[in-house]
Amino acid sequence: MNTQNLLVELFVEELPPKALQKLGDAFASVLADQLKAQGLASAASVVTPFASPRRLAAHVTGVADKAADKAVQQKLMPVTVGLDASGNATPALLKKLQALGADVSDPAAAVAALKRAQDGKAEALFYDSVVPGASLQDGLQKALQESIAKLPIPKVMSYQLESDCELPGWTSVNFVRPAHGLVALYGSTVVPVKALGLAAGNRTTGHRFEATVSPVVLADADSYAATLKKDGAVIASFAERKAEIARQLAAAAAKVGNGARPIEDEALLDEVTALVERPNVLICQFEEQFLDVPQECLILTMKANQKYFPLLDAAGKLTNKFLVVSNIQPEDASFVIGGNERVVRPRLADAKFFFDQDRKKTLASRVEGLSKVVYHNKLGTQGERVERVRAIAKAIAQQLGDAQLVQDADQAALLAKTDLVTDMVGEFPELQGIMGGYYALNDGLGETVAQAIEDHYKPRFAGDALPRNTAGVVVALADKLETLVGMFGIGNLPTGDRDPFALRRHALGVIRMLVEKDLPLELNALLAGAVPAFGDKITDATAQLSDFIYDRLAGSLREQGYSTQEVDAVLALRPQRLALVEKQLAAVRAFAALPEAPALAAANKRVGNILKKAEVEGPVDAHVNPELLQEKAEQDLYAALQRFVPEANAQFDAGDYTASLQTLAVLRAPVDAFFDDVMVNAEQLDVRMNRLGLLKMLHNAMNRVADLSRLAV
């Protein structure tokens, strides 16, 4: 069996840039997986994806020209069906064998070649055969069709190919972009496969303007990248092209000097990598007068509209220089630089115009306009929403601070959404909040309110910063709670991967603020306190929303490295102060390491089950009459509880959860003795209820930090 390296390339019209890397990786991985599934490639085969604006390709090492033959055993039918009383083949068996291609000219010989084996309760007949391994051509044809069919195409195009049959006409093809070339090289040999109406060859097309030859002839599979680079002026590898752009960006910034650095934006770098085949970074500039506009506006318009890389100085402030990644390398780049500078100027002028116009009206004067902006058909306008956020913010601020905090939070909540009706945010929705902060400073509202307005959307994503001041935290909490309570109240819940109102992100934002800001607020009280702001627009879904938030918290804690058992034990108690959860987890982890922990966890589980059964008939009171304690073991357990529980409770109340659980660890011996020597369900009712009360007292003491039964294996 011969093995060589394989190269497959699809040459197409410009692919969607935001999907290019995913398309390239998918094309290569599915192609290789299909070859491996057919035995033409092995687990040791190395797969290298290539993706440029006009091509998808894959290089696979160690591909066989033919897969090994495969022995297959197939169950035919029960012996009682396949053979008659004399042991001869029945018509049903002969028909089955014939369908499988077996020689049935001599039925006796055909039966003798079969195997008999037990299959469940009955004996069955089995047929052994050898399936020929796939040839490279057949296997690659199948793999190519699968890799094309399974591409994660954002939007399919339909186009026509001229029919290659005798009758005139057109064949319709569906693909991400019209395809114009197919390469399939096994070593230096062309594999005659077809796809999308194209026959494979050894020729491809290079750069539109800078290829030295056209077409580019590929000598073999291994020379693909080097030949394309030399003759076609194309860097075929997405990763190599991205690294080259990053290198050139850094070099150009160093050339500018003064600590200049290009803005870090991985998504922009990926998109630009998907737009060029031969990157050439050029330094451009714009007039310094535009720097009077907030830098977020200028950065966004350069990145979003022009795919430029703005340059920041050593202090992180925007400069009037920017970097362009060109797809051509002319001897004189001045025309390219001048053209890009002319293109960006009106974009920046628009941003300056919007900024100047917006500042002619105060944020306060825009509040009324929010009553004309629909938020949700069941929840009313943005104006109504603002009033709800104000009510929630006021209640939170009163718990966290003084009259000044209440005033600052109320003013920020009133004005936080007003930038939605400004020209700048109308053009660049991504700047909502940010522009509100700038306009608040322009209105003379002070830094506290301005920061609160800017920060009230935070955290916008995982890892984002939290609001900088307490007023900002209050308004951000109120804003997220309004969204969560409102959406749950109208039954608009996330499903599967659909979450159009980002409720999962809002829940995580609430959790982060409560935890990282160590806020003395109780979760259920927060949720319930937000409901009245909606009047009769919603139903109270506080319980469901609470479960949703605890689910998000559980996921977050597991991602931080806590075990499922640890998280379940703490969250089973539905702790209201989320800021204390990590201390509780640390205490549970320390307790679980104690030698007494497994026995106490198991006993706790047993106690819980006993009480659950007993409480079916009515609640069990955690009260013990010492005079009814008959057995020494129950007397000893009661004495131990009297001695150690007050100490453990004092440690718990002081916030030392670890010490509290370790104090209770001494109960292991009396608890074990109790279950060994005492029958809980005594016939005498008062004795039975007294013992249940003792267990209830034990259960309450043991489960203040966490539900320890969740630690039982």
C-alpha positions in Angstrom: 0.0 0.0 0.0 1.5 3.3 -1.2 1.1 6.5 0.9 1.7 10.1 -0.2 0.6 13.5 0.8 -2.7 14.9 -0.6 -3.6 18.5 -1.5 -7.2 19.6 -2.3 -8.1 23.2 -3.2 -11.4 24.9 -4.1 -10.8 28.2 -5.9 -13.9 30.5 -5.6 -15.0 34.1 -5.7 -14.4 36.3 -2.6 -15.6 34.4 0.5 -17.4 36.1 3.4 -14.6 37.5 5.5 -16.1 37.0 9.0 -16.7 33.3 8.2 -13.5 32.6 6.3 -11.4 31.0 9.1 -14.3 28.8 10.2 -14.9 27.7 6.6 -11.3 26.9 6.0 -11.0 24.8 9.2 -14.2 23.0 8.6 -13.3 22.2 5.0 -10.0 20.7 6.0 -11.2 18.8 9.1 -14.2 17.2 7.5 -12.1 16.2 4.4 -9.5 14.5 6.7 -12.1 12.9 8.9 -13.8 11.3 5.9 -10.5 10.0 4.6 -9.7 8.5 8.0 -13.2 7.0 8.3 -12.6 5.2 4.9 -9.2 3.9 6.0 -7.3 6.1 3.5 -5.7 8.3 6.2 -4.6 7.4 9.7 -4.7 9.0 13.1 -1.0 10.0 12.5 -2.0 12.0 9.4 -1.3 15.7 9.8 -4.0 18.0 8.5 -3.1 21.6 7.4 -5.9 24.0 6.5 -5.5 26.9 4.1 -8.0 29.7 3.6 -7.6 33.0 1.7 -10.2 35.3 0.3 -10.5 33.2 -2.8 -9.7 29.7 -1.8 -10.2 26.8 0.7 -7.6 24.1 0.8 -6.4 21.2 2.8 -3.1 19.3 2.9 -3.2 15.8 4.4 -0.1 13.7 5.1 0.2 9.9 4.8 -2.8 9.2 2.6 -3.0 5.7 1.1 -3.8 5.1 -2.6 -6.1 2.3 -1.5 -7.7 1.4 1.8 -7.0 -2.0 3.3 -9.7 -4.7 2.7 -11.9 -5.2 5.6 -13.3 -8.5 7.0 -17.0 -8.2 7.8 -19.2 -10.6 9.7 -22.9 -10.2 9.0 -25.8 -11.8 10.9 -28.2 -13.4 8.4 -31.1 -15.0 10.4 -31.9 -17.5 13.1 -30.9 -21.1 12.3 -34.6 -22.1 12.6 -35.4 -19.7 9.7 -32.4 -20.4 7.5 -32.3 -24.2 7.7 -35.0 -26.8 7.4 -35.3 -29.9 9.5 -32.7 -31.7 7.4 -30.2 -28.9 7.7 -30.6 -27.7 4.1 -30.8 -24.0 3.1 -34.3 -22.5 3.0 -35.3 -20.3 0.1 -35.2 -17.3 2.4 -31.5 -18.0 3.2 -30.5 -18.6 -0.4 -32.2 -15.3 -1.4 -30.3 -13.4 1.4 -27.0 -15.0 0.3 -27.6 -14.2 -3.3 -28.4 -10.5 -2.4 -25.0 -10.4 -0.6 -23.2 -11.6 -3.7 -22.4 -15.1 -2.4 -22.1 -18.1 -4.7 -25.3 -20.3 -4.1 -24.8 -22.6 -7.1 -24.0 -25.3 -4.6 -26.4 -24.7 -1.6 -24.7 -27.3 0.6 -21.3 -25.6 0.2 -22.9 -22.2 0.8 -24.4 -23.4 4.0 -21.1 -25.1 5.1 -19.3 -21.8 4.7 -21.6 -20.1 7.1 -20.9 -19.8 10.9 -23.3 -20.7 13.6 -23.2 -18.8 16.9 -25.5 -18.1 19.8 -27.3 -14.7 19.5 -29.2 -14.1 22.6 -31.5 -17.0 23.3 -31.5 -18.3 19.8 -28.7 -19.7 17.5 -28.1 -17.6 14.3 -26.3 -17.9 11.0 -23.4 -15.5 10.2 -21.8 -14.7 6.9 -18.1 -13.8 6.6 -17.0 -11.6 3.7 -14.3 -9.3 2.7 -15.2 -5.7 1.7 -12.6 -4.3 -0.7 -11.0 -1.1 0.6 -11.9 2.2 -1.1 -9.7 3.5 -3.9 -8.3 7.0 -3.4 -10.4 8.4 -6.2 -13.7 7.0 -4.8 -12.8 7.8 -1.3 -11.7 11.4 -2.1 -14.8 11.9 -4.2 -16.9 11.0 -1.2 -14.8 13.0 1.3 -14.9 16.1 -1.0 -18.7 15.9 -1.3 -19.1 15.6 2.5 -16.7 18.5 3.2 -18.6 20.8 0.8 -22.0 19.7 2.2 -21.0 20.2 5.8 -19.4 23.7 5.4 -20.9 26.1 8.0 -22.1 28.4 5.2 -23.7 31.7 6.5 -25.8 32.1 3.4 -25.9 29.9 0.3 -25.8 31.3 -3.2 -27.4 29.7 -6.2 -25.7 30.0 -9.6 -25.8 28.2 -12.9 -23.3 26.1 -14.8 -23.5 25.3 -18.4 -24.6 21.6 -18.8 -21.9 19.2 -19.9 -24.4 16.7 -21.3 -25.5 16.5 -24.9 -28.7 18.4 -24.4 -28.2 22.2 -24.1 -29.1 23.8 -20.8 -27.9 24.9 -17.4 -27.3 23.1 -14.1 -28.1 24.9 -10.8 -25.4 24.8 -8.1 -25.7 25.9 -4.5 -22.6 27.0 -2.7 -21.2 29.9 -0.6 -19.7 31.6 -3.6 -19.4 30.6 -7.3 -16.5 28.1 -7.7 -14.1 28.4 -10.6 -11.3 25.8 -10.0 -10.5 22.5 -8.3 -7.1 21.1 -7.5 -6.6 17.5 -6.2 -2.9 16.4 -6.1 -1.7 13.0 -4.7 2.0 13.6 -4.6 2.4 15.0 -8.2 -0.5 13.0 -9.6 -3.9 14.6 -10.3 -6.8 12.7 -8.7 -9.7 12.8 -11.2 -12.5 13.9 -8.8 -15.3 16.4 -9.5 -17.2 18.9 -7.4 -19.5 21.8 -8.1 -19.3 21.1 -11.8 -15.5 21.3 -11.9 -13.0 18.6 -12.8 -9.8 18.5 -10.7 -6.4 19.6 -12.1 -3.1 20.9 -11.0 -3.6 24.6 -11.8 -4.9 27.4 -9.6 -5.1 31.2 -9.8 -2.9 33.6 -7.8 -3.3 37.2 -6.8 -5.6 39.3 -9.0 -2.9 41.9 -9.8 0.5 40.6 -8.5 0.8 37.0 -9.6 3.9 36.5 -11.7 2.2 33.8 -13.8 -1.3 32.8 -14.6 -2.4 30.1 -14.1 -0.2 28.9 -11.3 0.9 25.3 -12.0 1.4 23.2 -8.9 4.2 20.5 -9.2 3.0 18.5 -6.2 1.0 18.5 -3.1 3.8 19.6 -0.8 4.8 22.6 -2.9 1.4 24.2 -2.7 2.0 27.0 -0.2 5.5 27.8 -1.5 4.4 27.9 -5.2 1.4 30.1 -4.4 3.6 32.5 -2.5 6.3 32.6 -5.2 4.3 32.5 -8.4 0.9 33.6 -7.2 1.8 36.3 -4.7 -0.6 34.7 -2.2 0.0 33.6 1.4 -2.4 30.7 1.4 -2.3 29.9 5.2 -4.7 32.0 7.3 -2.5 31.6 10.4 0.6 32.6 8.5 -1.1 35.6 6.9 -2.5 36.8 10.3 1.0 36.5 11.9 2.5 38.5 9.0 -0.1 41.3 9.4 0.5 41.4 13.2 4.3 41.6 12.5 3.9 44.4 10.0 1.4 46.3 12.2 4.0 46.3 15.1 6.8 47.3 12.8 4.8 50.2 11.3 3.8 51.4 14.8 7.5 51.3 15.9 8.3 53.4 12.8 5.8 56.0 14.0 7.6 56.1 17.4 6.6 57.8 20.6 5.4 54.5 22.0 2.7 54.2 19.4 0.8 50.9 19.2 -2.1 49.6 17.1 -5.3 49.0 18.8 -5.8 45.4 20.0 -8.8 43.9 18.3 -8.7 40.2 17.5 -11.9 40.2 15.5 -10.7 43.0 13.3 -7.4 41.3 12.8 -9.2 38.1 11.7 -11.5 40.0 9.4 -8.6 41.9 7.7 -6.7 38.6 7.4 -9.7 37.3 5.5 -9.7 40.3 3.1 -6.2 40.2 1.8 -4.0 37.6 0.1 -0.7 39.6 0.2 -0.8 42.0 3.1 1.1 45.3 3.0 0.7 47.6 6.0 0.9 51.4 5.3 0.9 54.4 7.6 -1.8 57.0 7.1 -3.0 60.1 9.0 -5.9 62.5 9.4 -6.2 66.1 10.5 -5.6 66.6 14.2 -8.8 68.7 14.5 -10.8 65.5 14.5 -9.1 64.5 17.8 -11.6 66.8 19.6 -14.2 64.2 19.0 -14.4 61.4 21.6 -11.8 58.8 20.6 -14.3 56.0 20.9 -16.3 57.5 18.0 -13.2 57.9 15.8 -11.9 54.4 16.6 -15.3 52.8 15.9 -15.8 54.5 12.5 -12.2 53.6 11.4 -12.6 50.0 12.5 -16.2 49.3 11.5 -16.4 51.2 8.3 -12.9 51.1 6.9 -11.2 48.1 8.6 -8.3 50.4 9.7 -6.1 50.0 12.8 -6.1 53.2 14.8 -2.8 54.0 16.5 -2.7 54.8 20.3 0.1 56.6 22.1 1.9 55.3 25.1 -0.9 56.6 27.4 -3.6 54.9 25.4 -4.8 58.1 23.8 -5.8 58.1 20.1 -3.3 59.7 17.7 -4.0 61.2 14.3 -2.2 58.3 12.6 -3.7 54.9 11.5 -2.6 51.8 9.7 -4.1 50.3 6.6 -3.6 46.7 5.5 -3.4 46.9 1.7 -3.7 43.9 -0.6 -1.1 45.3 -3.1 2.5 46.3 -2.9 3.1 49.1 -5.4 6.6 50.6 -5.8 5.0 54.0 -4.9 2.5 53.6 -2.1 1.6 57.3 -2.0 -1.5 56.9 -4.1 -2.8 54.1 -1.9 -2.1 56.1 1.2 -3.6 59.3 -0.2 -6.7 57.4 -1.3 -7.3 55.9 2.2 -6.8 59.3 3.8 -9.4 60.8 1.4 -11.8 58.0 2.2 -11.6 58.3 6.0 -11.9 62.1 6.1 -15.7 62.3 5.4 -16.3 59.5 7.9 -14.5 61.4 10.6 -16.3 64.6 9.6 -19.6 62.8 10.0 -18.6 61.8 13.5 -17.6 65.4 14.3 -20.9 66.7 12.9 -22.9 64.3 15.0 -20.9 65.1 18.2 -21.3 68.9 17.6 -25.1 68.6 16.9 -25.8 66.4 19.8 -24.2 68.8 22.3 -26.6 71.5 21.3 -29.3 69.7 23.3 -29.0 68.6 26.9 -29.7 65.0 28.0 -32.5 66.2 30.2 -34.3 67.7 27.2 -34.2 64.3 25.5 -36.0 62.4 28.3 -39.4 63.2 26.8 -38.3 61.7 23.4 -37.9 58.3 25.1 -41.7 58.0 25.4 -41.9 57.7 21.6 -39.3 54.8 21.4 -40.9 51.4 21.8 -39.0 49.0 24.1 -41.3 46.0 24.0 -44.9 45.7 22.9 -45.8 44.1 26.3 -43.6 46.3 28.4 -44.2 49.7 26.8 -41.7 52.4 25.8 -38.2 53.3 26.8 -39.7 56.2 28.8 -41.8 53.7 30.9 -38.7 51.6 31.2 -36.7 54.5 32.6 -39.3 55.1 35.3 -39.1 51.4 36.3 -35.3 51.5 36.4 -35.5 54.7 38.6 -37.8 53.0 41.0 -35.6 50.0 41.3 -32.4 52.1 41.6 -33.9 54.2 44.3 -34.8 51.2 46.4 -31.2 49.7 46.0 -29.5 53.1 46.7 -31.5 53.5 49.9 -30.1 50.2 51.2 -26.5 51.0 50.1 -26.0 54.7 50.9 -27.1 58.1 51.9 -29.3 60.7 50.3 -26.5 61.8 48.0 -26.2 58.3 46.5 -30.0 58.2 46.1 -29.9 61.5 44.2 -27.0 60.6 42.0 -28.4 57.2 41.2 -31.8 58.7 40.4 -30.4 61.3 38.1 -28.2 58.8 36.3 -31.1 56.4 35.9 -33.3 59.2 34.5 -30.7 60.1 31.8 -29.0 56.8 31.2 -31.1 55.9 28.1 -31.3 59.4 26.6 -28.3 59.0 24.3 -30.4 56.4 22.4 -32.1 59.4 20.7 -28.9 61.2 19.8 -27.5 61.3 16.2 -24.2 59.7 17.2 -25.8 56.6 18.8 -28.3 56.4 16.0 -25.3 56.0 13.7 -23.2 53.9 16.0 -25.4 51.9 18.5 -22.3 50.4 20.0 -21.6 53.8 21.6 -24.7 53.8 23.8 -23.8 54.7 27.3 -20.3 55.9 26.3 -21.8 58.9 24.5 -24.2 59.5 27.4 -21.2 59.9 29.7 -19.6 62.5 27.4 -22.8 64.4 27.0 -23.4 64.4 30.7 -20.0 66.0 31.3 -20.9 68.5 28.6 -24.1 69.3 30.5 -22.1 69.9 33.7 -23.6 67.0 35.6 -20.4 66.0 37.3 -18.1 63.0 37.0 -20.1 60.7 39.4 -23.3 60.9 37.3 -21.4 60.9 34.0 -19.5 57.7 34.9 -22.7 56.1 36.2 -24.4 56.8 32.9 -21.5 55.5 30.9 -21.1 52.4 33.1 -24.7 51.3 33.5 -24.4 48.7 30.7 -21.4 47.1 32.4 -20.4 44.3 32.5 -21.2 44.1 28.8 -19.4 40.7 28.3 -17.4 38.1 30.2 -14.4 39.7 31.8 -15.6 43.3 31.2 -14.9 45.8 34.0 -17.6 46.6 36.5 -19.0 50.1 37.1 -16.5 52.5 38.6 -18.6 54.1 41.3 -21.5 53.1 43.6 -24.0 55.1 41.7 -23.0 53.3 38.5 -23.3 49.9 40.3 -26.8 50.8 41.5 -28.0 51.9 38.1 -26.4 48.9 36.4 -28.0 46.5 38.8 -31.4 48.3 38.4 -31.1 48.2 34.6 -30.3 44.4 34.5 -32.9 43.6 37.1 -35.6 45.5 35.2 -34.7 43.5 32.1 -34.7 40.1 33.9 -37.8 40.6 36.0 -39.7 42.1 33.0 -38.8 39.4 30.5 -39.5 36.6 32.9 -42.7 38.3 34.0 -44.0 38.1 30.4 -42.7 34.6 29.8 -40.0 35.7 27.4 -37.3 33.2 28.5 -34.1 32.1 26.7 -34.4 28.7 25.0 -31.5 26.5 23.8 -29.0 28.8 22.2 -31.5 31.6 21.6 -31.3 34.5 24.0 -32.3 37.6 22.1 -32.4 39.8 25.2 -29.1 38.5 26.6 -30.8 37.4 29.8 -28.0 35.0 30.7 -25.4 37.8 30.3 -27.6 40.1 32.5 -27.9 37.4 35.2 -24.1 36.9 35.2 -23.7 40.7 35.4 -26.0 40.8 38.5 -24.0 38.0 40.1 -20.6 39.6 39.4 -21.7 42.9 40.9 -23.2 41.4 44.0 -20.1 39.2 44.5 -17.2 41.4 43.4 -18.6 44.6 45.0 -19.4 42.6 48.2 -22.9 44.2 48.3 -25.0 43.6 51.5 -28.1 42.8 49.3 -30.2 39.6 49.4 -31.0 38.2 46.0 -34.7 37.2 46.5 -35.4 40.6 48.1 -33.8 42.3 45.2 -36.0 40.4 42.7 -39.2 40.7 44.6 -38.5 44.5 45.2 -38.3 45.0 41.4 -41.7 43.5 40.6 -44.0 46.4 41.9 -42.3 48.8 39.4 -44.1 47.0 36.5 -47.7 47.3 37.9 -50.0 44.9 36.1 -47.8 44.5 33.0 -46.2 41.3 34.3 -46.9 38.3 36.5 -44.5 37.6 39.4 -41.9 35.1 38.2 -39.5 35.7 41.0 -39.1 32.0 41.9 -38.4 31.0 38.3 -35.9 33.9 37.9 -34.2 33.0 41.1 -33.6 29.4 39.9 -32.3 30.9 36.6 -29.7 33.1 38.4 -28.6 30.3 40.7 -28.1 28.0 37.7 -25.9 30.7 36.1 -24.0 31.1 39.4 -23.5 27.3 39.6 -22.0 27.2 36.1 -19.7 30.1 36.9 -18.4 28.5 40.0 -17.8 25.2 38.3 -15.8 27.1 35.6 -13.7 28.6 38.5 -12.7 25.0 39.5 -15.2 24.1 42.3 -16.5 20.6 42.0 -20.2 19.9 41.3 -20.6 18.4 44.8 -19.2 21.5 46.5 -21.3 23.8 44.4 -24.5 21.8 44.9 -23.9 21.6 48.7 -23.7 25.4 49.1 -26.3 26.4 46.5 -28.8 23.9 47.8 -29.4 26.3 50.7 -30.1 29.1 48.2 -27.7 31.6 50.0 -29.1 35.1 49.7 -25.8 37.0 50.1 -24.0 35.9 47.0 -20.8 37.7 48.1 -20.4 35.1 50.9 -20.8 32.0 48.6 -17.0 31.6 47.9 -16.3 31.7 51.7 -18.9 28.9 52.1 -17.3 26.9 49.3 -13.9 27.3 50.9 -15.4 26.0 54.2 -17.0 23.0 52.5 -13.7 22.2 50.7 -11.8 22.3 54.0 -14.5 20.2 55.8 -14.5 17.6 53.0 -10.8 17.1 53.7 -11.4 16.1 57.3 -11.4 12.4 58.2 -14.8 12.8 59.8 -16.4 14.3 56.7 -17.6 11.1 54.8 -19.3 9.6 57.9 -21.0 12.9 58.8 -22.1 13.6 55.2 -23.6 10.1 55.0 -25.3 10.5 58.4 -26.6 13.9 57.4 -28.2 12.3 54.3 -29.7 9.7 56.5 -31.1 12.3 58.9 -32.6 14.3 56.0 -34.4 11.2 54.7 -35.8 10.3 58.1 -37.1 13.8 58.6 -38.5 14.0 55.1 -40.6 10.9 55.8 -41.6 12.1 59.3 -42.7 15.5 58.1 -45.2 14.0 55.7 -47.5 13.8 58.7 -46.6 17.3 60.0 -43.6 19.5 60.8 -41.0 18.3 63.2 -40.0 20.8 65.9 -36.3 21.1 66.7 -37.1 20.8 70.4 -35.8 18.2 72.9 -37.1 17.2 76.3 -34.0 15.9 78.2 -36.3 13.8 80.5 -37.4 11.7 77.5 -33.9 10.8 76.4 -33.8 7.1 77.4 -30.7 5.7 75.7 -27.1 6.7 76.6 -26.3 7.3 72.9 -29.1 9.9 72.5 -28.2 11.5 75.8 -24.6 11.8 74.6 -25.6 13.3 71.3 -27.8 15.8 73.0 -25.0 16.8 75.4 -22.6 17.2 72.4 -25.0 19.4 70.6 -25.5 21.5 73.7 -21.8 21.9 74.1 -20.6 22.5 70.5 -23.5 24.0 68.5 -23.4 27.4 70.3 -19.7 27.7 69.5 -20.2 26.7 65.9 -23.1 29.2 65.6 -21.0 32.0 67.0 -18.3 31.2 64.5 -20.9 31.1 61.7 -22.4 34.5 62.8 -18.8 35.9 62.8 -18.4 34.8 59.2 -15.8 32.1 60.0 -17.6 29.3 58.1 -14.5 27.0 58.0 -14.1 27.0 61.8 -17.9 26.5 62.2 -17.9 23.3 60.2 -14.6 22.0 61.8 -16.1 22.6 65.3 -19.1 20.4 64.3 -16.8 17.6 63.0 -16.5 16.4 66.6 -20.1 15.2 66.4 -19.1 12.2 64.3 -18.6 9.8 67.3 -21.9 10.6 69.1 -23.8 10.6 65.8 -22.4 7.2 64.8 -23.3 5.8 68.3 -26.8 7.2 68.0 -27.5 5.4 64.8 -25.9 2.2 66.1 -27.8 2.1 69.4 -31.1 4.1 69.1 -34.3 3.3 67.2 -35.7 6.6 66.1 -39.2 5.3 65.3 -40.0 4.2 68.8 -43.5 2.9 69.5 -44.1 5.5 72.2 -45.2 8.7 70.4 -43.6 11.2 72.8 -40.2 9.3 72.7 -40.3 9.1 68.9 -41.1 12.8 68.5 -38.4 13.7 71.0 -35.8 11.7 68.9 -37.0 13.3 65.7 -36.6 16.7 67.4 -33.0 15.8 68.4 -32.3 14.9 64.7 -33.9 18.1 63.6 -31.6 20.0 66.0 -28.6 18.1 64.6 -29.8 18.7 61.0 -30.2 22.5 61.5 -26.8 22.8 63.2 -25.0 20.9 60.5 -26.5 22.6 57.5 -26.1 26.3 58.1 -23.0 26.6 55.8 -24.1 24.0 53.2 -26.2 20.9 52.7 -23.6 18.4 53.7 -25.7 15.5 52.5 -24.7 16.6 49.0 -21.1 15.5 49.8 -22.1 11.9 50.5 -20.9 9.5 47.8 
